[in-house]
Amino acid sequence: MHSYILLDRTGSMSDIWTEALSSVNAYAEAVGQEEAGETDDLETTVTLAAFDFQDGFQYDVLRQGVTPDAWSNVTNDEVSPRGMTPLFDAINRTITMAEADNPEKAVIVIMTDGLENSSREVTREGAKAAMDRAKARGWEVVFLGAEFASFGDAQAVGVTSSRTMAVGKDQLYETQQRLAKKAREYGKGESEEIIFDEADRAAAGEEDVKQRKGQNRR
């Protein structure tokens, strides 16, 4: 199983950037951790890409195919917030990269705090076509709204409401840990899909984000 984390690095992420990076590192660590009594026969790697639009579409692959035990924490020295949000371009580029890697199973984690506003490579329809190809392969795609509860873009490209969740800035770390556990269960064949349940939403502080940031559009 290969995890692909797509991280919005746009300027509006500045206030939660430290938490966002910590949560990504938490996912990379947790996805390699076996449960008590578990036989760890899961081969898993993590790729991290950050995106924005500044003088064109910027897509930086910061970690590629790294096993959890070899992961080095991503820091502010490597990547910092800037620019606008070419979300559709970034989704298309990530799925295209995953298709080239051709893993048996893949989990694609999209984390953003804003709406699409600057894609140039593909339209919404192009991003949805890429998403449809991922679904056809049985890959799991989830959408985390970091201090953000408007999921119109996620819905437009075919991400169902059970796979979208608003997350408070102080809950990003725990949310990514919980997600990594679900990814392991999917990778090991213990669950067929990754969905967010009520316990996940409570731990993420979703209702509080909705109250502060506005209701999500589904």
DODREN-342790 format. One record per residue (C-alpha): x, y, z; residue number from 1. Coordinates in pm, whole numbers, plus 50000, padded with zeros to 5 digits. Each point is the difference from the previous one (the first is absolute). Layout:
BEGIN
TIKOL       X       Y       Z     i
TIKOL       X       Y       Z   NUM
...
//
This chain:
BEGIN
TIKOL       X       Y       Z     i
TIKOL   50000   50000   50000     1
TIKOL   50119   50347   49913     2
TIKOL   49872   50316   50170     3
TIKOL   50002   50328   49810     4
TIKOL   49957   50313   50210     5
TIKOL   49910   50312   49804     6
TIKOL   50063   50305   50218     7
TIKOL   49867   50347   49924     8
TIKOL   50287   50242   50059     9
TIKOL   49810   50315   49905    10
TIKOL   50029   50324   50194    11
TIKOL   49681   49951   50201    12
TIKOL   50158   49693   50163    13
TIKOL   50249   50220   50188    14
TIKOL   49814   50003   50333    15
TIKOL   49982   49620   50018    16
TIKOL   50316   49908   49813    17
TIKOL   50194   49859   50295    18
TIKOL   49706   49779   50094    19
TIKOL   49953   49892   49638    20
TIKOL   50360   49885   49967    21
TIKOL   49988   49824   50336    22
TIKOL   49689   49814   49890    23
TIKOL   50163   49883   49678    24
TIKOL   50296   49869   50197    25
TIKOL   49758   49831   50240    26
TIKOL   49831   49818   49712    27
TIKOL   50333   49878   49861    28
TIKOL   50098   49861   50339    29
TIKOL   49663   49847   50087    30
TIKOL   49940   49827   49667    31
TIKOL   50301   49781   50075    32
TIKOL   49903   49914   50357    33
TIKOL   49855   49657   50062    34
TIKOL   49733   49947   50262    35
TIKOL   50065   49782   50305    36
TIKOL   49999   49638   49891    37
TIKOL   49995   50092   49632    38
TIKOL   50230   49829   49754    39
TIKOL   50140   50280   49788    40
TIKOL   49996   49864   49649    41
TIKOL   49897   50330   49839    42
TIKOL   50248   50152   49758    43
TIKOL   49924   50371   50005    44
TIKOL   50159   50322   49878    45
TIKOL   49908   50369   50014    46
TIKOL   50033   50278   49745    47
TIKOL   49945   50365   50092    48
TIKOL   49938   50279   49750    49
TIKOL   49929   50366   50074    50
TIKOL   49828   50230   49753    51
TIKOL   49914   50362   49931    52
TIKOL   49981   50249   49714    53
TIKOL   50273   50262   49993    54
TIKOL   50129   50105   49660    55
TIKOL   49836   49684   49870    56
TIKOL   49897   49667   50146    57
TIKOL   50248   49884   50263    58
TIKOL   50006   49634   50100    59
TIKOL   50286   49890   50222    60
TIKOL   50048   49633   50086    61
TIKOL   50168   50018   50340    62
TIKOL   50007   49627   50079    63
TIKOL   49954   49724   49744    64
TIKOL   49937   49637   50080    65
TIKOL   50152   50018   50349    66
TIKOL   49942   49715   50244    67
TIKOL   49877   50111   50345    68
TIKOL   50320   49889   50172    69
TIKOL   50208   50214   49762    70
TIKOL   49778   50310   50018    71
TIKOL   50169   50324   50103    72
TIKOL   49768   50265   50136    73
TIKOL   49902   50277   49760    74
TIKOL   50082   50345   50140    75
TIKOL   49940   50367   49927    76
TIKOL   50352   50016   49857    77
TIKOL   49883   49786   49707    78
TIKOL   49662   50147   49920    79
TIKOL   49794   50301   50110    80
TIKOL   49663   50152   49906    81
TIKOL   49957   50231   49701    82
TIKOL   49791   50054   49688    83
TIKOL   49653   49893   49892    84
TIKOL   49806   49671   49971    85
TIKOL   50024   49797   49675    86
TIKOL   49816   49708   50158    87
TIKOL   49881   49830   49682    88
TIKOL   50348   50009   49847    89
TIKOL   50148   49854   50319    90
TIKOL   49745   49717   50018    91
TIKOL   50064   49908   49638    92
TIKOL   50378   50009   50045    93
TIKOL   49985   49779   50311    94
TIKOL   49780   49735   49842    95
TIKOL   50216   50002   49688    96
TIKOL   50306   49942   50219    97
TIKOL   49824   49716   50181    98
TIKOL   49907   49840   49668    99
TIKOL   50366   50008   49897   100
TIKOL   50098   49834   50330   101
TIKOL   49725   49742   49949   102
TIKOL   49955   49880   50361   103
TIKOL   49756   49720   50074   104
TIKOL   49825   50219   50255   105
TIKOL   50021   50377   50048   106
TIKOL   49868   50252   50250   107
TIKOL   49990   50358   49874   108
TIKOL   49964   50259   50277   109
TIKOL   49914   50354   49889   110
TIKOL   50042   50268   50268   111
TIKOL   49899   50356   49920   112
TIKOL   49849   50307   50164   113
TIKOL   49854   50166   49692   114
TIKOL   49811   49977   49675   115
TIKOL   50138   49952   49650   116
TIKOL   50095   50335   49849   117
TIKOL   50294   49969   49760   118
TIKOL   50024   49670   49808   119
TIKOL   50129   50030   49644   120
TIKOL   50088   49642   49898   121
TIKOL   49663   49832   50047   122
TIKOL   49640   50099   50056   123
TIKOL   49770   49865   50269   124
TIKOL   49893   49735   49749   125
TIKOL   50363   49901   49945   126
TIKOL   50059   49963   50372   127
TIKOL   49683   49792   50032   128
TIKOL   50113   49776   49715   129
TIKOL   50327   49937   50187   130
TIKOL   49805   49928   50317   131
TIKOL   49777   49756   49812   132
TIKOL   50308   49812   49881   133
TIKOL   50125   49973   50359   134
TIKOL   49664   49868   50117   135
TIKOL   49993   49746   49718   136
TIKOL   50324   49856   50137   137
TIKOL   49855   49968   50349   138
TIKOL   50215   50278   50142   139
TIKOL   49876   50205   50295   140
TIKOL   49984   50380   49984   141
TIKOL   49921   50213   50307   142
TIKOL   49970   50376   50037   143
TIKOL   50095   50182   50322   144
TIKOL   49890   50359   50044   145
TIKOL   50261   50162   50224   146
TIKOL   49804   50263   50193   147
TIKOL   49770   49986   49699   148
TIKOL   49650   49862   49949   149
TIKOL   49901   50071   49639   150
TIKOL   50020   49686   49793   151
TIKOL   49849   50113   49672   152
TIKOL   50321   49930   49810   153
TIKOL   50037   49656   50153   154
TIKOL   49643   49914   49909   155
TIKOL   50050   50136   49648   156
TIKOL   50281   49755   49930   157
TIKOL   49815   49706   50151   158
TIKOL   50118   49978   50362   159
TIKOL   49701   49886   50204   160
TIKOL   49900   50162   50328   161
TIKOL   50105   49689   50195   162
TIKOL   50357   50070   49887   163
TIKOL   50010   50372   50074   164
TIKOL   50050   50149   50344   165
TIKOL   50063   50343   50150   166
TIKOL   50285   49997   50252   167
TIKOL   50087   50257   50265   168
TIKOL   50360   50117   50011   169
TIKOL   50062   49843   50341   170
TIKOL   49859   49668   49879   171
TIKOL   50207   49960   49681   172
TIKOL   50262   49781   50167   173
TIKOL   49754   49754   50155   174
TIKOL   49789   49994   49686   175
TIKOL   50295   49897   49785   176
TIKOL   50093   49730   50250   177
TIKOL   49647   49862   49988   178
TIKOL   50001   50017   49622   179
TIKOL   50330   49812   49983   180
TIKOL   49847   49717   50206   181
TIKOL   49709   49981   49756   182
TIKOL   50247   49998   49711   183
TIKOL   50181   49702   50156   184
TIKOL   49671   49812   50036   185
TIKOL   49922   50069   49635   186
TIKOL   50350   49901   49892   187
TIKOL   49986   49673   50190   188
TIKOL   49657   49915   49864   189
TIKOL   49830   50034   50338   190
TIKOL   49766   50265   49858   191
TIKOL   49892   50061   49644   192
TIKOL   49980   50377   50022   193
TIKOL   50095   50302   50205   194
TIKOL   49712   50205   50134   195
TIKOL   49973   50251   50283   196
TIKOL   49761   49896   50275   197
TIKOL   49846   50202   50280   198
TIKOL   50289   49926   50235   199
TIKOL   50246   50133   49741   200
TIKOL   49794   50315   49952   201
TIKOL   49975   50061   50372   202
TIKOL   50376   49955   50042   203
TIKOL   50058   50240   49710   204
TIKOL   49781   50270   50155   205
TIKOL   49797   50017   49681   206
TIKOL   49690   50164   50146   207
TIKOL   50211   50274   50158   208
TIKOL   50166   50072   49665   209
TIKOL   49658   50020   49834   210
TIKOL   49881   50247   50261   211
TIKOL   50308   50219   49964   212
TIKOL   50058   49970   49626   213
TIKOL   49652   49940   49861   214
TIKOL   49807   49691   49900   215
TIKOL   50159   49768   49750   216
TIKOL   49834   49973   49662   217
TIKOL   49908   49643   49908   218
//
